[in-house]
Amino acid sequence: MAALARAKMFGVSGIGENGKYFAMVHKGKLVVKLPGTRVAELVASGRGEFFDPGHGRTMKEWAAFAPSTKGEWLGIVREARRFVASVPAKPKKAMGKKRPTQKALS
């Protein structure tokens, strides 16, 4: 497995590898990236909840876990790491020349 890296996600420090982030602690809750079906399963079982980063819209591939579930956190983080490792990297966008602005044309 690749080395883990820290970066900001949703305004807090998170961890990931190969530029794909999968776990963080947000407002005292563990938040991880998992397949949408798995998140829905965890929510339905009462073990997790849909993650809302604060704009009133939940994210379908991110689940949040209360501090009362800390005994499960290591296994959940490992599951999230395996998930993001299995997802192909998004192709990088080609950097094209910027179009001149109207002001620059004057």
Secondary structure as GFF3:
##gff-version 3
##sequence-region A 1 106
A	DSSP	beta_strand	5	9	.	.	.	ID=ss1
A	DSSP	beta_strand	12	17	.	.	.	ID=ss2
A	DSSP	beta_strand	20	26	.	.	.	ID=ss3
A	DSSP	beta_strand	29	33	.	.	.	ID=ss4
A	DSSP	alpha_helix	36	45	.	.	.	ID=ss5
A	DSSP	beta_strand	49	51	.	.	.	ID=ss6
A	DSSP	beta_strand	59	65	.	.	.	ID=ss7
A	DSSP	three_ten_helix	67	72	.	.	.	ID=ss8
A	DSSP	alpha_helix	73	86	.	.	.	ID=ss9
A	DSSP	alpha_helix	102	105	.	.	.	ID=ss10
###
